[in-house]
Amino acid sequence: MTPRDKPAVFQLLALLEARYALRVLWALRDGHAQTFRLLQDSVGGVTPNTLNTRLKELRAAELVTHGPDGYVITPLGADLARRLNELPAFAHKWAAGQTKKSVPPPSPLNGDIDARTPAG
């Protein structure tokens, strides 16, 4: 990542790290419109106030819009969702690795051994 990329990446991450923002995008990723109530059920556990706030933020970011049938992901939001489609495969791989975690070998970078003296 170049220094020029950082502000845009950090701005997007700040938007997406807001509670339930990713869940809203994930719920709308199939392109079908959802009413507020249906979206609330799809996201699960979100209060109406929080969902309303997230929807306002995502609409301002042009990732979600509101049409006659409810909320729908925009083409820009769909582009982001397509990029996030790799997330489930990565999540399964990551979770499997978490259960197999082992203690890393000693490393001078971790302060485990003195890098100036040979081991043994």
PAVO-16171 format. One record per residue (C-alpha): residue number from 1; residue in one letter; x, y negated, z negated. Coordinates in nm, 4 decimals. Example, Ala and Ser with C-alpha at 12.3 -4.5 7.8 and 13.67 -1.06 7.14 Angstrom:
<rs>
n, res, c1, c2, c3
1, A, 1.2300, 0.4500, -0.7800 .
2, S, 1.3670, 0.1060, -0.7140 .
</rs>
This chain:
<rs>
n, res, c1, c2, c3
1, M, 0.0000, 0.0000, 0.0000 .
2, T, 0.1370, -0.3349, 0.0971 .
3, P, 0.1122, -0.6414, -0.1273 .
4, R, -0.1380, -0.7803, 0.1223 .
5, D, -0.3666, -0.4782, 0.0695 .
6, K, -0.3728, -0.4972, -0.3102 .
7, P, -0.6306, -0.7751, -0.3582 .
8, A, -0.8849, -0.6043, -0.1313 .
9, V, -0.8283, -0.2632, -0.2905 .
10, F, -0.8489, -0.4033, -0.6427 .
11, Q, -1.1652, -0.5958, -0.5551 .
12, L, -1.3319, -0.2807, -0.4191 .
13, L, -1.2187, -0.0739, -0.7174 .
14, A, -1.3569, -0.3359, -0.9566 .
15, L, -1.6941, -0.3117, -0.7835 .
16, L, -1.6963, 0.0680, -0.7794 .
17, E, -1.5784, 0.1149, -1.1375 .
18, A, -1.8887, -0.0601, -1.2700 .
19, R, -2.1070, 0.1929, -1.4460 .
20, Y, -2.3266, 0.3903, -1.2026 .
21, A, -2.2066, 0.2045, -0.8897 .
22, L, -2.0561, 0.5167, -0.7333 .
23, R, -2.3574, 0.7237, -0.8331 .
24, V, -2.5888, 0.4796, -0.6555 .
25, L, -2.3804, 0.4993, -0.3374 .
26, W, -2.3632, 0.8774, -0.3685 .
27, A, -2.7413, 0.9029, -0.4080 .
28, L, -2.7965, 0.6943, -0.0940 .
29, R, -2.5230, 0.8517, 0.1187 .
30, D, -2.7656, 1.0657, 0.3228 .
31, G, -2.9148, 0.7510, 0.4762 .
32, H, -3.2691, 0.8051, 0.3498 .
33, A, -3.4392, 0.5113, 0.1798 .
34, Q, -3.5223, 0.5507, -0.1871 .
35, T, -3.7593, 0.3494, -0.4003 .
36, F, -3.6252, 0.2019, -0.7229 .
37, R, -3.7855, 0.4789, -0.9285 .
38, L, -3.6641, 0.7586, -0.7028 .
39, L, -3.3154, 0.6105, -0.7033 .
40, Q, -3.3248, 0.5887, -1.0824 .
41, D, -3.4101, 0.9602, -1.0947 .
42, S, -3.1413, 1.0437, -0.8365 .
43, V, -2.8728, 0.8586, -1.0308 .
44, G, -2.9841, 1.0030, -1.3639 .
45, G, -2.9552, 0.8393, -1.7037 .
46, V, -2.9433, 0.4820, -1.5785 .
47, T, -3.1642, 0.2184, -1.7376 .
48, P, -3.3778, -0.0005, -1.5101 .
49, N, -3.1773, -0.3073, -1.6128 .
50, T, -2.8423, -0.1454, -1.5296 .
51, L, -2.9699, -0.0067, -1.2001 .
52, N, -3.1069, -0.3466, -1.1042 .
53, T, -2.7697, -0.5082, -1.1801 .
54, R, -2.5774, -0.2458, -0.9786 .
55, L, -2.8141, -0.2809, -0.6852 .
56, K, -2.7702, -0.6589, -0.6861 .
57, E, -2.3910, -0.6165, -0.6867 .
58, L, -2.3947, -0.3531, -0.4126 .
59, R, -2.6319, -0.5649, -0.2033 .
60, A, -2.4063, -0.8696, -0.2472 .
61, A, -2.1143, -0.6528, -0.1315 .
62, E, -2.3234, -0.5460, 0.1715 .
63, L, -2.2952, -0.1773, 0.0841 .
64, V, -2.6678, -0.1363, 0.0116 .
65, T, -2.9737, -0.3165, 0.1428 .
66, H, -3.3426, -0.3174, 0.0602 .
67, G, -3.5916, -0.2445, 0.3348 .
68, P, -3.9647, -0.1783, 0.3558 .
69, D, -3.9203, 0.1828, 0.2391 .
70, G, -3.6757, 0.1111, -0.0422 .
71, Y, -3.3017, 0.0941, -0.0880 .
72, V, -3.0761, 0.2262, 0.1839 .
73, I, -2.7043, 0.2380, 0.2411 .
74, T, -2.5689, -0.0049, 0.5023 .
75, P, -2.3311, 0.0956, 0.7836 .
76, L, -2.0449, -0.0449, 0.5742 .
77, G, -2.1636, 0.1524, 0.2728 .
78, A, -2.1982, 0.4642, 0.4882 .
79, D, -1.8388, 0.4188, 0.6034 .
80, L, -1.7271, 0.4099, 0.2404 .
81, A, -1.9446, 0.7124, 0.1575 .
82, R, -1.7883, 0.9096, 0.4448 .
83, R, -1.4468, 0.8341, 0.3003 .
84, L, -1.5689, 0.9528, -0.0389 .
85, N, -1.6972, 1.2817, 0.1094 .
86, E, -1.3574, 1.4349, 0.0385 .
87, L, -1.4101, 1.3698, -0.3308 .
88, P, -1.5940, 1.6958, -0.4156 .
89, A, -1.3200, 1.9151, -0.2661 .
90, F, -1.0532, 1.7152, -0.4457 .
91, A, -1.2528, 1.7232, -0.7711 .
92, H, -1.2795, 2.1042, -0.7609 .
93, K, -0.9081, 2.1364, -0.6888 .
94, W, -0.8233, 1.8927, -0.9659 .
95, A, -1.0563, 2.0572, -1.2207 .
96, A, -0.9114, 2.4014, -1.1460 .
97, G, -0.5631, 2.2639, -1.2033 .
98, Q, -0.6687, 2.1153, -1.5363 .
99, T, -0.7569, 2.4588, -1.6706 .
100, K, -0.4211, 2.5993, -1.5586 .
101, K, -0.2119, 2.3160, -1.7027 .
102, S, 0.1205, 2.4193, -1.8437 .
103, V, 0.3816, 2.2269, -2.0356 .
104, P, 0.6174, 2.0527, -1.7913 .
105, P, 0.9867, 2.1426, -1.8123 .
106, P, 1.2035, 1.9073, -2.0188 .
107, S, 1.3050, 1.5984, -1.8264 .
108, P, 1.5344, 1.3086, -1.9069 .
109, L, 1.2675, 1.0858, -1.7554 .
110, N, 1.0316, 1.1914, -2.0341 .
111, G, 1.2982, 1.1489, -2.3026 .
112, D, 1.2963, 1.5247, -2.3654 .
113, I, 1.6696, 1.5718, -2.3108 .
114, D, 1.9702, 1.3453, -2.2928 .
115, A, 2.0486, 1.2864, -1.9262 .
116, R, 2.4173, 1.2210, -2.0072 .
117, T, 2.4922, 1.5652, -2.1449 .
118, P, 2.4591, 1.8875, -1.9488 .
119, A, 2.1983, 2.1313, -2.0698 .
120, G, 2.3105, 2.4512, -2.2286 .
</rs>
